[in-house]
Amino acid sequence: MKFKETHPRKVRGESVHMTKEEKMEELTIKGSQLQVTISKDEPELNNSGQLHDLRGNELESVEAAYLVPDNNNFIDTPDVKKLDERIRLWLKTGHPVHLIGPTGCGKTSLAMHTAKELGRPVVWINGDESVTTTDLIGGYSQIEQESLRDKYIHNVFKSSDILKADWIDNPLAIACKYGYTLVYNEFSRTKPSANNVLLSVFEEKILELPTKFGEERYIQVHPDFKAILTSNSIEYAGVHKPQDALLDRLVSIYMDYYSFNTEVKIVQAHTDLPLHDVKKIVSVVTSLREKLPDAQKPGTRACIMIGKGLAASNGSGNADFEQICIDVMATKTNSRIDLMEKQKLVKEAILALK
């Protein structure tokens, strides 16, 4: 017998009763929505073995979300290629690579270039004193409360509250889950305790999410996952010594400043200055490297800054060049006496070029 509504009473503008057909239709819609939700949570592989994500453009926007730096002026010289090949060799074996060297020697640029050349999306972490394990793997962003009111029978009131926690993945979890390349810049500036989560990622290929529950607590690391870490040498301020257990799982490649010709090409690519001006800049900076302590040695970044300053001054004379060099070198001074010493070294280096 088909149900016939004889008392179409209203409660706050809605019918008290539902027909059997209406109830079945509601259950069918809810079931289909649940099926879609489950499907969206499970990425699949397409016929070529690549990740096919049913969430549309969500994963395609990962690089934009984490603001991966551009690297448009990368110069590929023989000594740069040699380093690039060494990094690729160890990544091919499945080992993460740790680039160590003085500040401004091009570690980050090389790491980003190599990572993008691998053909996988790249995610970025910038280490510092305040980074925690949660910043690496993710956490619960909010607790959502839903209320359910059952109106199926007009004289029965049923109420229930549902609490749902929203988990947000951070760069390390995203890279492990989907096989992206992780670039962890300034790795040694993060406190060692925050990096303990990397131990099982690099060795057992499992990422543990300590604050999650059940089966979702563990992520099997994707076979395409790669990691490139960069660090300054331990004598630099603000640098922590990573734990030995973690260093044992890394392949460390020590970098130094590039050759004179490579630095000339890099500065020229960033500034478009005439070749003789670029050579003068690199010569002055190279001269100061030979006379300053390790932590104060100017890197390739200093050459680029001087070049941009010179380009902005329209090459208005030798006095401007000297002052521009001193302004850049003044970033690593401890006192006025230290600055005067650097000023003297700059003048000597410029006079030696005449």
N, C-alpha and C positions, 0 to 999 in steps of 0.2 A: 504494500500500500504506500502510495506516495504521500509524504508529509505535506499538509496544507496549513499554512499559517493563518489562524483565525483571530489572533489577537496581536496585530502588528504594533506592539508597544515600543516606545523609543526610550533610550536612556542616553541623555546628552547627545541627542541627534543620531544615534545608531540603533539598529534593530537589536532586540534582546535575543531573538531566536535566529538560528541558521538552519537552512534546509540541509538534508543529507548531501545533496549534490554540491551545495556551497561549501560544506565542511570537507568533502573529498577533494574539491578543487583547491581549497586552501592548503591541505596536506600535500597535494601533488606539487604545488608551486614551491612550498617550503623544501620539499625533498629535492627538487631540481636545483634550487639555490644552494643547498648544502653540497650537492655533487659538484657544482661549479666551483665552490669555495675550496673543496678538497683538491680538485684538479689544479687550481691556480697555485697551490702550495707545493706542487711537485713538478720541478723542471724536467724536461725530457731531452733525450738525445735524438738528433735527426739522423738520416741515413749516412751522412758523412762523418758521424761521430762527434759533431759539434753540438754545443748546448742550444736547445730550443726552449725558450722560456715563454710560457703561456701568459705571462703578465704583460705582454706587449712591450712598451718602450721603457719599462721600469729599469731593467738592467742596462739598457743602452745609454741611460743618463747617468751611470755611475761616475764616469770620469768628470762630467760637469759638476756633479754633486760634491765631489771631493777636490775640485779645483786643481787638477793636475797641471803643473807649470808647463808653459810652452817652451820649446827648444828649437826655435826657428833658425838660429845662426850657428848651428853645430858645424864644426870643421873636421873633415875626415882626412887626416894626414897619416903617414905610415906609422908613427909612434902611437897615434890614437887608435888606429886599426889593430895594432898588436894587442893593446889593452882590451879592446872590444872582443877580439877573438879569444883571449884568455877567459873573460867573463862568460862568454857563450859556451866554451868548453865545459866549465864546471856546472853551469846551469843545465846543460845537456845530461850530465851524470845525475842530476837530481839534487845537487848540493846548493844551498844558498850561498851567495857571494857577499863578502864584507869588504868594501873599499875603504882603506885607511890612508890618510895623508894630511898634509898641512892645509889650513884654510885657504880657499881661493885657488886651489890647484885644478879644479874642474871635475871633482868627484860626482857631484850631483848631475851636471850636464851629461856626463858619460853614462851614469846610471839610467837617466831618463831616455837617452838615445837608444841604449841597448834594449831596455824594456819595451819600448815602442816598436823596435825592429823585430821583436819576437812574434808580432802579429796577434797578440792577445790584448784585451783591455787592461789598462794600468790603473791601479789605485795607489794612493799616496798617503803616507803618514809622516808628520814632521815631529821628531822627538824633542821633548824638553822636560824640565824638572817636574812639571805638574801632570804629565801624562800618567794615566793609571791603566790597569788591565781592562777596565770597562771601556776606556777610550779606544782600545785596540779591538776588542771583540764585540762590544755592544751591551745593551741592557734594556730593562723595562722602562719605557718612556712615560707611561701613564696607566692608570687602572680605570677601566670603563665599567660603569654599572648599568645594567639593563633591568627594567621591571616588566614582568609578564602578568597580565590580567586575563583570566579565563572567563568568557561571557557565554559559554555554550548553553548553560541552564540559567534561566533568569533569576531563580531564587538561591543560587549557589555562587558564592564569591571566592575565587581561588587566586592567591597572589604568590609570586616568587620573585626573588632578586638574583640576578646572575652577574658575577664579577669576572671581567675578562682583562687580562694583562697584555698590553701590546709590547712585543719585543722588537727592538730596532737593531739590525746588524751594523757594525762599524767596519772599517776597511779590512782588517785582518780576517774577520769572519766571511766577508763577501769574497775576498780573494781565495780563501780556502774552499769555500762552497762551490764556486763557479769556475775555478781554474784560472783566475786572473793573475797578473804579475804585480807583486807588491814591491813598491819602492819605499823603504823605511829610511828617510833622511835624518841625519843627526841622531842615529841610533844610540850612541853612547851618552847622549845628554839626558836620556830617560833613566830613571832609577832602576837598578837591576831587578828589583822585586816585581816591577810591572811587566818585565819581559820574560818572566818564568813560564808564561803560557806558550812561548815559542819552543820550549824544549821538546814537548810531545809532537808539535807540528813538524819540526825538522827531523825528528828521529822516528817516531812511531806513525807519523802521517795522520795524526788525530788531533783535532782541536777540541779542547774541553771548555765548555761554557759554565763556569762554576755556579752562577746564580740561576741557571735554568734547571728544570726538573724532568725526570723521566728519560725516555729515549732521545729527546731533543737536546739533551745535555751534551751530546758528542756529535761532532761533524767529521765525517771521513774526508780527508784532504783530497781534493780533485787532482788527478794525475798531471794536469797541465799547470798546476800552481808553481810559481817561481818567486824567489825573493832576492832582492838586491838591497843591501844595507850600506850606509855610508857613515863614517865617523872621522872626527879629527883625532890626531895623535893625543895620547893621554896627558901630555904636558900642557895642553890648552885648558883655560879656565872653564869651569862648568861641565867638565867631562867626567863621567863615572867609568870605573873599570868594570866591564861586563863580567859575569860569573864564568868561571873556567868551563863549567859543564856546557854552557851555551857556545862559547868560543870553539869547543871541540867539535861542534856540529856545523861550523862555518868554514868556508875556504876564504882566507884573508889575502887580499891583493893590495900591496902597498904602492901608493902612487906618489910621485914627486912632481915638481913643476915641469911643465912641458918644455921641449927644446925651444931655442930662440926663434927658429923659423915657424914653428907651430904657433907660438904665442903671437908672432907678427900677423899671421893669417887670421887668428881668432880676433885680435883687436881690430884689424881692418874690416872684418865682416860685421862687427858691431858698430863701427864709427864711420866708415867710408872716408877716412882721412887719407891723404897722399902717403905713399909708401915710406918716404923719407921721414915724415913725422911719426909714423907708427914705429919705425925702427928706433928712433930717438927715445920714444917712450919706453919701449921694452928694454933698451940698453940701460936707462937710468934705473928702472925697477930691478933689473938683474944685478946691477952694481950694488944696490942697497941690500939685496938678499945675501950677498957675500959678506956683509959687515954687521948685520943685525942678528940678535938671538932668534932661535927658531920660532917662538911664539909671536915675534914681531915682524917676521919676514913678510913683505908684500907679495900677494899672489897675482894670478892672471886677472882676477876681478879688479885689483888696483890699476892694472894697465888699462882696462876698459873704462874705468871711471875717469882716469886722467885723459884718455882719448876723447870721451864725451865732453869733458870740460873744455878741452882745447878746441873741439869743433864748435862748441857754443860761443867761445870767445872770438871766433872767426880768425884764429891765428894771428892775434894782434901784437905779437912780439915775444921776445925771449923772456922778458920779465914776467909776463903772464904765465908762460909755461912753468917757470920756476915756482911761482906762487901756487899754481894748480897742483903741482907735484907735492908741495909742502902741505896743502890742505888735505890731500888724500892720505898722506903718510901720518898726519896728526891724529888719526883715529886710534892709533895704538901708542899713545904717549902717557907716561906716568907723572910728568912734571914739566915745568917750563924749561928746565935745564935739558931734559930729555928731548923736548921739541927743538931746542936750539942745536942739539947734536945732530938730529935728523936733518935740520935745515942746512947744516954744514955739509953733511953727506950728499944731499941733493945738489948743492952748488958744485961740489967737487965732481960729481958724476956728469953734470952738464958741461963743465969746463973740459973734462976729459974727452968729450965728443968733438971739440973744436980742433 
